C-alpha cells in the first residue's frame, strides 16, 4: 500500500511540475507576442 501511495505521489509531482512549466512557458510566449503586437518599437 505504501508503494502505491509513493508511486502516485511521484506521478502527481511529475505531472504537476510539467504542467506548471508548460503553463509558465505558454504565458511568457503570450505576453511576448502581445508586447510585440501592441508596441513593435519595444520588441527585442
Buried (B, 14 or more C-beta within 10 A) or exposed (E): EEEEEEEEEEEEEEEEEEEEEEEEEEEEEEEEEEEEEEEEEEEE
